[in-house]
Amino acid sequence: MELYRRIKSGKFPWLLFYIGLTIELLIVIIDKSNYINPIEGRLFQITFLIFACKLLLTDYDKKQWCAIILLEAVAFVSYRITGANDLIRIVTFVAACKDIPLSQMLKYAFQVTLLGCLVIIALSVTGIYGEISLTQAFGHESAETTRYIGQEAAEETRYTLGMGHPNALSCMFLMLVAMGVYVYFDRMKWYMYLFIMLLNVEVYMLTESKTGMLIATGFLAGACILSYCKILRERALIYVCGLLVLALCIGFSVDAAVCAQRVRDAQWNEFYYLNPLDNKHIVTLGRIDRHISGRIVSLTDSEKNDGMIHTWSAFSEPNNMKYYFDMGWVKLFYRYGVVPGVIYVIAQLALLWKFWKKKDACGLLLFAILAVYNVVEAHLISVYIGRNFLLMMMGYYLLTDVEAESVAIE
């Protein structure tokens, strides 16, 4: 027991955590490159064991132990039904984040991810490894010219800089911007925001990814306002707005999962009969769908309309682990089940409450922006723990006494 106490009180738990986090971040970087990782599953098992050891070397109170055991039980049920251990790994990782300073975690994640992305880009532009661009049909033509008339979509060339797809490059830029600004928020000046905005424009010119560009622009504008209007950080209204954004994003996603087939039918009817033959609600969804590159209609692309609400279940099923689409909130409930999905949403609400208690306005902005991004992209809902840095924020905020700790963003 004495040896156990000495190990717990030393640097070993901290070292374990960062070894596991480093491996998870490297897995994400490798996934973004052209290299196919043949031992990815084995690495997931290794990081799970590392974080489990860190968990066993960390002190939790009775309520925290009850929560961890309950969530691990839910995750185990999911594993037994689906055969996927994603949730077990995620719960263990979040619990292992206790006693690791948030600024330290996110700064390290930002620096490793930035370095990894720069290596991928350097290898690509020098011709050593990875394609610098991708030529294919990106589907930006109207539905009438491709889906209904059958006209072949025109091919375009867009830049990937070694990341396989232009959207992947845009996505990683957005994630780096979000992490970097949050970590260095108190040091940010207006000219830094301007410089990052110019980089954002450059990335858009390379990728033509409107979603990533708009989300990054909104985040940078909001962060700049919060930097210079510090009084806003104290206002309860902005935190209420964050709650409303989350509710609207989830509500829209559920609505899309319910109405996707009707939206598809209405678009077909409007093209052939000049009348959608449906109500204003479906017509509005159809118009929105055209501006988000057919994300809603894409839920009707499979034989059983995977992603639509009739394919959701309490704990999902094995086949749901294999089908992919872009709508993140829909993917959460489809892939992992309604019960785990609701638990994740509750955790998000708890995180939002902590932001309010801490007056962490930049955290709130980050939370809201990623909630919107998760409507149309599924980057955060993934087997890759290193993609979703909100998990680190949950692990810190939900397992830390907010009255006793100060926000550690340097």
TORVEX-101660 format. One record per residue (C-alpha): residue number from 1; residue in one letter; x, y, z. Coordinates in nm, 2 decimals, padded with zeros to 4 digits. Each point is the difference from the previous one (the first is absolute). Example, Ala and Ser with C-alpha at 12.3 -4.5 7.8 and 13.67 -1.06 7.14 Angstrom:
TORVEX-101660
<r 1; a; <01.23; -00.45; 00.78>>,
<r 2; s; <00.14; 00.34; -00.07>>,
end
This chain:
TORVEX-101660
<r 1; m; <00.00; 00.00; 00.00>>,
<r 2; e; <00.29; 00.24; 00.07>>,
<r 3; l; <00.14; -00.06; -00.34>>,
<r 4; y; <-00.34; 00.06; -00.16>>,
<r 5; r; <-00.04; 00.33; 00.19>>,
<r 6; r; <00.35; 00.11; -00.10>>,
<r 7; i; <-00.08; -00.07; -00.37>>,
<r 8; k; <-00.33; 00.19; 00.02>>,
<r 9; s; <00.16; 00.30; 00.16>>,
<r 10; g; <00.29; 00.01; -00.25>>,
<r 11; k; <00.03; 00.10; -00.36>>,
<r 12; f; <-00.08; -00.35; -00.14>>,
<r 13; p; <-00.38; 00.05; -00.04>>,
<r 14; w; <00.08; 00.33; -00.19>>,
<r 15; l; <00.25; -00.18; -00.22>>,
<r 16; l; <-00.24; -00.28; -00.07>>,
<r 17; f; <-00.27; 00.25; -00.11>>,
<r 18; y; <00.23; 00.18; -00.24>>,
<r 19; i; <00.13; -00.32; -00.15>>,
<r 20; g; <-00.36; -00.11; -00.08>>,
<r 21; l; <-00.09; 00.35; -00.12>>,
<r 22; t; <00.30; 00.01; -00.23>>,
<r 23; i; <-00.09; -00.33; -00.16>>,
<r 24; e; <-00.36; 00.11; -00.05>>,
<r 25; l; <00.11; 00.32; -00.16>>,
<r 26; l; <00.25; -00.18; -00.23>>,
<r 27; i; <-00.28; -00.24; -00.10>>,
<r 28; v; <-00.21; 00.30; -00.11>>,
<r 29; i; <00.29; 00.15; -00.20>>,
<r 30; i; <00.08; -00.33; -00.17>>,
<r 31; d; <-00.37; -00.03; -00.09>>,
<r 32; k; <00.01; 00.34; -00.16>>,
<r 33; s; <00.29; -00.10; -00.22>>,
<r 34; n; <00.00; -00.24; -00.29>>,
<r 35; y; <00.15; -00.27; 00.21>>,
<r 36; i; <-00.22; -00.30; 00.10>>,
<r 37; n; <00.07; -00.09; 00.36>>,
<r 38; p; <00.01; -00.38; 00.02>>,
<r 39; i; <00.02; -00.01; 00.38>>,
<r 40; e; <-00.26; 00.26; 00.08>>,
<r 41; g; <-00.23; -00.24; 00.20>>,
<r 42; r; <00.30; -00.13; 00.20>>,
<r 43; l; <00.10; 00.36; 00.08>>,
<r 44; f; <-00.36; 00.07; 00.13>>,
<r 45; q; <00.04; -00.29; 00.23>>,
<r 46; i; <00.33; 00.12; 00.13>>,
<r 47; t; <-00.13; 00.36; 00.07>>,
<r 48; f; <-00.30; -00.14; 00.18>>,
<r 49; l; <00.22; -00.20; 00.23>>,
<r 50; i; <00.22; 00.31; 00.06>>,
<r 51; f; <-00.30; 00.22; 00.09>>,
<r 52; a; <-00.15; -00.28; 00.21>>,
<r 53; c; <00.33; -00.01; 00.20>>,
<r 54; k; <-00.01; 00.38; 00.04>>,
<r 55; l; <-00.36; -00.03; 00.12>>,
<r 56; l; <00.10; -00.25; 00.26>>,
<r 57; l; <00.27; 00.23; 00.12>>,
<r 58; t; <-00.23; 00.30; 00.05>>,
<r 59; d; <-00.21; 00.09; 00.30>>,
<r 60; y; <-00.38; 00.04; -00.06>>,
<r 61; d; <-00.27; 00.07; 00.25>>,
<r 62; k; <-00.30; -00.24; 00.04>>,
<r 63; k; <-00.22; 00.19; -00.24>>,
<r 64; q; <00.26; 00.00; -00.26>>,
<r 65; w; <00.07; -00.37; 00.04>>,
<r 66; c; <-00.37; -00.07; -00.03>>,
<r 67; a; <-00.02; 00.21; -00.32>>,
<r 68; i; <00.30; -00.17; -00.15>>,
<r 69; i; <-00.13; -00.35; 00.08>>,
<r 70; l; <-00.34; 00.08; -00.13>>,
<r 71; l; <00.14; 00.14; -00.33>>,
<r 72; e; <00.24; -00.29; -00.04>>,
<r 73; a; <-00.30; -00.23; 00.04>>,
<r 74; v; <-00.20; 00.18; -00.27>>,
<r 75; a; <00.31; -00.01; -00.22>>,
<r 76; f; <00.04; -00.37; 00.06>>,
<r 77; v; <-00.36; -00.07; -00.10>>,
<r 78; s; <00.07; 00.20; -00.32>>,
<r 79; y; <00.31; -00.22; -00.06>>,
<r 80; r; <-00.19; -00.32; 00.05>>,
<r 81; i; <-00.27; 00.11; -00.25>>,
<r 82; t; <00.21; 00.17; -00.27>>,
<r 83; g; <00.34; -00.17; 00.04>>,
<r 84; a; <00.16; 00.35; 00.01>>,
<r 85; n; <00.20; 00.11; 00.31>>,
<r 86; d; <-00.01; 00.37; -00.09>>,
<r 87; l; <-00.21; 00.10; 00.30>>,
<r 88; i; <00.21; -00.19; 00.25>>,
<r 89; r; <00.31; 00.17; -00.12>>,
<r 90; i; <-00.16; 00.34; 00.00>>,
<r 91; v; <-00.14; -00.03; 00.36>>,
<r 92; t; <00.34; -00.12; 00.12>>,
<r 93; f; <00.18; 00.28; -00.17>>,
<r 94; v; <-00.23; 00.27; 00.14>>,
<r 95; a; <00.03; -00.14; 00.35>>,
<r 96; a; <00.38; -00.02; -00.04>>,
<r 97; c; <00.01; 00.38; -00.07>>,
<r 98; k; <-00.05; 00.08; 00.37>>,
<r 99; d; <00.29; 00.18; 00.16>>,
<r 100; i; <00.15; 00.10; -00.34>>,
<r 101; p; <-00.01; 00.38; -00.04>>,
<r 102; l; <-00.23; 00.10; -00.29>>,
<r 103; s; <00.24; 00.25; -00.15>>,
<r 104; q; <00.28; -00.25; 00.01>>,
<r 105; m; <-00.21; -00.27; -00.17>>,
<r 106; l; <-00.13; 00.22; -00.28>>,
<r 107; k; <00.33; 00.18; -00.05>>,
<r 108; y; <00.18; -00.34; -00.05>>,
<r 109; a; <-00.28; -00.13; -00.23>>,
<r 110; f; <00.02; 00.32; -00.20>>,
<r 111; q; <00.38; -00.01; -00.04>>,
<r 112; v; <00.01; -00.37; -00.09>>,
<r 113; t; <-00.28; 00.03; -00.25>>,
<r 114; l; <00.15; 00.32; -00.15>>,
<r 115; l; <00.34; -00.17; -00.04>>,
<r 116; g; <-00.16; -00.31; -00.15>>,
<r 117; c; <-00.20; 00.20; -00.25>>,
<r 118; l; <00.30; 00.20; -00.10>>,
<r 119; v; <00.20; -00.32; -00.06>>,
<r 120; i; <-00.28; -00.14; -00.22>>,
<r 121; i; <-00.01; 00.33; -00.20>>,
<r 122; a; <00.38; 00.01; -00.03>>,
<r 123; l; <00.02; -00.36; -00.13>>,
<r 124; s; <-00.27; 00.08; -00.25>>,
<r 125; v; <00.13; 00.32; -00.14>>,
<r 126; t; <00.35; -00.14; -00.04>>,
<r 127; g; <-00.13; -00.30; -00.18>>,
<r 128; i; <00.14; -00.25; 00.26>>,
<r 129; y; <-00.34; -00.15; 00.10>>,
<r 130; g; <-00.36; 00.08; -00.05>>,
<r 131; e; <-00.20; 00.17; -00.28>>,
<r 132; i; <00.00; 00.38; 00.00>>,
<r 133; s; <-00.34; 00.02; -00.18>>,
<r 134; l; <-00.31; -00.20; -00.09>>,
<r 135; t; <-00.19; 00.00; -00.33>>,
<r 136; q; <-00.35; -00.13; 00.01>>,
<r 137; a; <-00.36; 00.11; -00.01>>,
<r 138; f; <-00.08; 00.17; 00.33>>,
<r 139; g; <-00.37; 00.01; -00.05>>,
<r 140; h; <-00.06; 00.37; 00.02>>,
<r 141; e; <-00.23; 00.00; -00.30>>,
<r 142; s; <-00.37; 00.03; 00.06>>,
<r 143; a; <-00.21; -00.31; 00.06>>,
<r 144; e; <-00.19; 00.06; -00.31>>,
<r 145; t; <00.30; -00.04; -00.23>>,
<r 146; t; <00.14; -00.31; 00.17>>,
<r 147; r; <-00.26; -00.19; 00.19>>,
<r 148; y; <-00.30; 00.05; -00.22>>,
<r 149; i; <00.14; 00.08; -00.35>>,
<r 150; g; <00.29; -00.24; 00.04>>,
<r 151; q; <00.26; 00.24; -00.13>>,
<r 152; e; <00.35; -00.10; 00.11>>,
<r 153; a; <00.15; 00.23; 00.26>>,
<r 154; a; <00.29; 00.20; -00.11>>,
<r 155; e; <00.34; -00.08; 00.14>>,
<r 156; e; <00.20; 00.26; 00.19>>,
<r 157; t; <00.35; 00.01; 00.15>>,
<r 158; r; <00.03; 00.11; 00.36>>,
<r 159; y; <00.29; -00.01; 00.24>>,
<r 160; t; <00.03; -00.26; 00.28>>,
<r 161; l; <00.37; 00.06; 00.09>>,
<r 162; g; <00.04; -00.36; 00.09>>,
<r 163; m; <-00.32; -00.04; 00.20>>,
<r 164; g; <-00.20; -00.21; -00.25>>,
<r 165; h; <-00.29; 00.24; -00.05>>,
<r 166; p; <-00.05; 00.38; -00.01>>,
<r 167; n; <-00.26; -00.02; 00.27>>,
<r 168; a; <00.25; -00.19; 00.23>>,
<r 169; l; <00.25; 00.29; -00.05>>,
<r 170; s; <-00.27; 00.26; 00.08>>,
<r 171; c; <-00.12; -00.20; 00.30>>,
<r 172; m; <00.35; -00.04; 00.15>>,
<r 173; f; <00.06; 00.37; -00.05>>,
<r 174; l; <-00.32; 00.08; 00.19>>,
<r 175; m; <00.09; -00.23; 00.29>>,
<r 176; l; <00.34; 00.15; 00.03>>,
<r 177; v; <-00.15; 00.35; -00.01>>,
<r 178; a; <-00.25; -00.09; 00.27>>,
<r 179; m; <00.26; -00.17; 00.23>>,
<r 180; g; <00.26; 00.27; -00.06>>,
<r 181; v; <-00.22; 00.30; 00.07>>,
<r 182; y; <-00.15; -00.16; 00.31>>,
<r 183; v; <00.34; -00.09; 00.14>>,
<r 184; y; <00.15; 00.34; -00.06>>,
<r 185; f; <-00.32; 00.20; 00.03>>,
<r 186; d; <00.13; 00.24; 00.27>>,
<r 187; r; <00.30; 00.09; -00.22>>,
<r 188; m; <-00.18; 00.05; -00.32>>,
<r 189; k; <00.01; 00.34; -00.17>>,
<r 190; w; <-00.21; 00.14; -00.29>>,
<r 191; y; <00.29; -00.04; -00.25>>,
<r 192; m; <00.03; -00.37; 00.10>>,
<r 193; y; <-00.37; -00.05; -00.08>>,
<r 194; l; <00.05; 00.18; -00.33>>,
<r 195; f; <00.30; -00.22; -00.09>>,
<r 196; i; <-00.19; -00.32; 00.07>>,
<r 197; m; <-00.30; 00.14; -00.20>>,
<r 198; l; <00.23; 00.05; -00.30>>,
<r 199; l; <00.12; -00.36; 00.04>>,
<r 200; n; <-00.36; -00.10; 00.01>>,
<r 201; v; <-00.06; 00.17; -00.33>>,
<r 202; e; <00.30; -00.17; -00.15>>,
<r 203; v; <-00.12; -00.35; 00.12>>,
<r 204; y; <-00.34; 00.08; -00.16>>,
<r 205; m; <00.17; 00.09; -00.33>>,
<r 206; l; <00.18; -00.33; 00.01>>,
<r 207; t; <-00.29; -00.22; 00.11>>,
<r 208; e; <-00.32; 00.19; -00.09>>,
<r 209; s; <-00.14; -00.14; 00.32>>,
<r 210; k; <-00.27; 00.25; 00.09>>,
<r 211; t; <-00.10; -00.17; 00.33>>,
<r 212; g; <00.34; 00.01; 00.15>>,
<r 213; m; <00.07; 00.35; -00.11>>,
<r 214; l; <-00.33; 00.14; 00.14>>,
<r 215; i; <00.03; -00.18; 00.33>>,
<r 216; a; <00.36; 00.12; 00.04>>,
<r 217; t; <-00.11; 00.35; -00.09>>,
<r 218; g; <-00.28; 00.00; 00.26>>,
<r 219; f; <00.23; -00.14; 00.27>>,
<r 220; l; <00.28; 00.26; -00.07>>,
<r 221; a; <-00.25; 00.29; -00.01>>,
<r 222; g; <-00.16; -00.11; 00.32>>,
<r 223; a; <00.33; -00.06; 00.18>>,
<r 224; c; <00.12; 00.35; -00.11>>,
<r 225; i; <-00.31; 00.16; 00.14>>,
<r 226; l; <00.03; -00.18; 00.33>>,
<r 227; s; <00.37; 00.10; 00.02>>,
<r 228; y; <-00.08; 00.37; -00.01>>,
<r 229; c; <-00.35; 00.00; 00.15>>,
<r 230; k; <00.09; -00.17; 00.33>>,
<r 231; i; <-00.33; 00.10; 00.16>>,
<r 232; l; <-00.18; -00.25; -00.23>>,
<r 233; r; <00.18; -00.29; 00.17>>,
<r 234; e; <-00.20; 00.07; 00.31>>,
<r 235; r; <-00.34; 00.02; -00.17>>,
<r 236; a; <-00.23; -00.29; 00.07>>,
<r 237; l; <-00.18; 00.07; -00.33>>,
<r 238; i; <00.29; -00.13; -00.22>>,
<r 239; y; <00.01; -00.33; 00.19>>,
<r 240; v; <-00.38; -00.03; -00.05>>,
<r 241; c; <00.07; 00.06; -00.37>>,
<r 242; g; <00.25; -00.29; 00.01>>,
<r 243; l; <-00.28; -00.22; 00.14>>,
<r 244; l; <-00.24; 00.11; -00.27>>,
<r 245; v; <00.26; -00.07; -00.27>>,
<r 246; l; <00.05; -00.35; 00.13>>,
<r 247; a; <-00.37; -00.06; 00.02>>,
<r 248; l; <-00.06; 00.13; -00.35>>,
<r 249; c; <00.28; -00.21; -00.15>>,
<r 250; i; <-00.12; -00.32; 00.16>>,
<r 251; g; <-00.36; 00.08; -00.08>>,
<r 252; f; <00.08; 00.07; -00.37>>,
<r 253; s; <00.20; -00.32; -00.02>>,
<r 254; v; <-00.28; -00.21; 00.14>>,
<r 255; d; <-00.25; 00.18; -00.23>>,
<r 256; a; <00.22; -00.08; -00.30>>,
<r 257; a; <00.02; -00.37; 00.11>>,
<r 258; v; <-00.38; -00.01; 00.02>>,
<r 259; c; <-00.08; 00.18; -00.33>>,
<r 260; a; <00.29; -00.09; -00.23>>,
<r 261; q; <-00.21; -00.22; -00.23>>,
<r 262; r; <-00.28; 00.26; -00.02>>,
<r 263; v; <00.27; 00.27; -00.09>>,
<r 264; r; <00.13; -00.22; -00.28>>,
<r 265; d; <-00.35; -00.06; -00.13>>,
<r 266; a; <-00.09; 00.37; 00.02>>,
<r 267; q; <00.32; 00.09; -00.20>>,
<r 268; w; <-00.09; -00.26; -00.26>>,
<r 269; n; <-00.36; 00.13; -00.03>>,
<r 270; e; <00.11; 00.36; -00.02>>,
<r 271; f; <00.23; -00.09; -00.29>>,
<r 272; y; <-00.25; -00.21; -00.20>>,
<r 273; y; <-00.33; 00.15; 00.10>>,
<r 274; l; <00.11; 00.35; 00.10>>,
<r 275; n; <-00.16; -00.06; 00.33>>,
<r 276; p; <00.15; -00.17; 00.31>>,
<r 277; l; <-00.34; -00.14; 00.10>>,
<r 278; d; <00.09; 00.04; 00.37>>,
<r 279; n; <-00.03; 00.26; 00.27>>,
<r 280; k; <00.22; 00.31; 00.07>>,
<r 281; h; <00.20; -00.19; 00.26>>,
<r 282; i; <00.13; -00.26; -00.25>>,
<r 283; v; <00.05; 00.27; -00.27>>,
<r 284; t; <00.21; 00.20; 00.25>>,
<r 285; l; <00.21; -00.31; 00.09>>,
<r 286; g; <00.05; -00.06; -00.38>>,
<r 287; r; <00.13; 00.35; -00.05>>,
<r 288; i; <00.24; -00.03; 00.30>>,
<r 289; d; <00.11; -00.34; -00.14>>,
<r 290; r; <00.11; 00.17; -00.33>>,
<r 291; h; <00.22; 00.23; 00.20>>,
<r 292; i; <00.17; -00.29; 00.20>>,
<r 293; s; <00.08; -00.20; -00.31>>,
<r 294; g; <-00.28; -00.25; 00.03>>,
<r 295; r; <00.08; -00.12; 00.35>>,
<r 296; i; <-00.36; -00.07; 00.09>>,
<r 297; v; <-00.08; -00.19; -00.32>>,
<r 298; s; <00.32; -00.20; 00.04>>,
<r 299; l; <-00.17; -00.18; 00.28>>,
<r 300; t; <-00.22; -00.17; -00.26>>,
<r 301; d; <00.29; -00.13; -00.21>>,
<r 302; s; <00.01; -00.35; 00.14>>,
<r 303; e; <-00.24; -00.29; -00.04>>,
<r 304; k; <-00.15; 00.05; 00.34>>,
<r 305; n; <00.06; 00.37; 00.03>>,
<r 306; d; <00.27; -00.03; 00.26>>,
<r 307; g; <00.01; 00.30; 00.23>>,
<r 308; m; <-00.38; 00.07; -00.02>>,
<r 309; i; <-00.17; -00.03; 00.34>>,
<r 310; h; <-00.15; -00.34; -00.07>>,
<r 311; t; <00.36; -00.14; -00.01>>,
<r 312; w; <00.07; 00.13; 00.35>>,
<r 313; s; <-00.02; -00.23; 00.30>>,
<r 314; a; <00.07; 00.01; 00.37>>,
<r 315; f; <00.36; -00.14; -00.03>>,
<r 316; s; <00.04; -00.01; -00.38>>,
<r 317; e; <00.10; -00.32; -00.19>>,
<r 318; p; <00.31; -00.15; -00.16>>,
<r 319; n; <-00.09; 00.12; -00.36>>,
<r 320; n; <-00.02; 00.36; 00.12>>,
<r 321; m; <00.37; -00.01; 00.07>>,
<r 322; k; <00.08; -00.04; -00.37>>,
<r 323; y; <-00.21; 00.27; -00.17>>,
<r 324; y; <00.13; 00.36; -00.02>>,
<r 325; f; <-00.16; 00.34; -00.07>>,
<r 326; d; <00.08; 00.36; 00.08>>,
<r 327; m; <-00.26; 00.11; 00.25>>,
<r 328; g; <00.17; -00.02; 00.34>>,
<r 329; w; <-00.30; 00.02; 00.24>>,
<r 330; v; <-00.19; -00.26; -00.21>>,
<r 331; k; <00.31; -00.22; -00.01>>,
<r 332; l; <00.02; 00.02; 00.38>>,
<r 333; f; <-00.35; -00.15; 00.05>>,
<r 334; y; <00.02; -00.24; -00.30>>,
<r 335; r; <00.34; -00.14; 00.06>>,
<r 336; y; <00.00; -00.02; 00.38>>,
<r 337; g; <-00.37; -00.01; 00.09>>,
<r 338; v; <-00.25; 00.23; 00.16>>,
<r 339; v; <00.10; -00.08; 00.36>>,
<r 340; p; <00.38; 00.08; -00.05>>,
<r 341; g; <-00.10; 00.29; -00.21>>,
<r 342; v; <-00.22; 00.15; 00.27>>,
<r 343; i; <00.27; -00.05; 00.26>>,
<r 344; y; <00.25; 00.19; -00.23>>,
<r 345; v; <-00.25; 00.28; -00.03>>,
<r 346; i; <-00.04; 00.01; 00.38>>,
<r 347; a; <00.38; 00.02; 00.03>>,
<r 348; q; <00.00; 00.29; -00.25>>,
<r 349; l; <-00.26; 00.18; 00.21>>,
<r 350; a; <00.21; -00.06; 00.32>>,
<r 351; l; <00.30; 00.14; -00.19>>,
<r 352; l; <-00.20; 00.31; -00.10>>,
<r 353; w; <-00.10; 00.05; 00.37>>,
<r 354; k; <00.37; -00.02; 00.10>>,
<r 355; f; <00.08; 00.27; -00.27>>,
<r 356; w; <-00.26; 00.22; 00.17>>,
<r 357; k; <00.13; -00.06; 00.35>>,
<r 358; k; <00.36; 00.07; -00.11>>,
<r 359; k; <-00.10; 00.29; -00.23>>,
<r 360; d; <00.20; -00.18; -00.27>>,
<r 361; a; <-00.15; 00.20; -00.29>>,
<r 362; c; <00.26; -00.13; -00.26>>,
<r 363; g; <-00.09; -00.36; 00.11>>,
<r 364; l; <-00.37; 00.09; -00.06>>,
<r 365; l; <00.08; 00.14; -00.35>>,
<r 366; l; <00.20; -00.31; -00.08>>,
<r 367; f; <-00.28; -00.22; 00.13>>,
<r 368; a; <-00.27; 00.18; -00.22>>,
<r 369; i; <00.21; 00.01; -00.31>>,
<r 370; l; <00.08; -00.37; 00.02>>,
<r 371; a; <-00.37; -00.08; 00.06>>,
<r 372; v; <-00.08; 00.17; -00.33>>,
<r 373; y; <00.28; -00.17; -00.18>>,
<r 374; n; <-00.12; -00.33; 00.13>>,
<r 375; v; <-00.33; 00.05; -00.18>>,
<r 376; v; <00.16; -00.04; -00.34>>,
<r 377; e; <00.33; -00.18; 00.07>>,
<r 378; a; <00.08; -00.31; 00.21>>,
<r 379; h; <00.36; 00.07; 00.08>>,
<r 380; l; <-00.06; 00.00; 00.38>>,
<r 381; i; <-00.22; -00.31; 00.01>>,
<r 382; s; <00.27; -00.25; -00.07>>,
<r 383; v; <00.20; -00.30; 00.12>>,
<r 384; y; <00.29; 00.25; 00.03>>,
<r 385; i; <00.02; 00.14; 00.35>>,
<r 386; g; <00.26; 00.25; -00.11>>,
<r 387; r; <-00.24; 00.17; -00.24>>,
<r 388; n; <-00.25; 00.12; 00.27>>,
<r 389; f; <00.18; 00.23; 00.24>>,
<r 390; l; <-00.33; 00.07; 00.16>>,
<r 391; l; <00.06; -00.33; 00.18>>,
<r 392; m; <00.30; 00.15; 00.17>>,
<r 393; m; <-00.21; 00.30; 00.11>>,
<r 394; m; <-00.26; -00.24; 00.14>>,
<r 395; g; <00.26; -00.20; 00.19>>,
<r 396; y; <00.14; 00.32; 00.15>>,
<r 397; y; <-00.32; 00.19; 00.07>>,
<r 398; l; <-00.23; -00.28; 00.11>>,
<r 399; l; <00.25; -00.16; 00.23>>,
<r 400; t; <00.14; 00.32; 00.15>>,
<r 401; d; <-00.15; 00.22; 00.28>>,
<r 402; v; <-00.07; 00.32; -00.19>>,
<r 403; e; <-00.02; 00.19; 00.32>>,
<r 404; a; <00.34; -00.10; 00.11>>,
<r 405; e; <00.19; 00.02; -00.33>>,
<r 406; s; <00.06; 00.29; -00.23>>,
<r 407; v; <-00.01; 00.00; -00.38>>,
<r 408; a; <00.35; -00.10; -00.11>>,
<r 409; i; <00.02; 00.15; -00.35>>,
<r 410; e; <00.33; 00.16; -00.05>>,
end
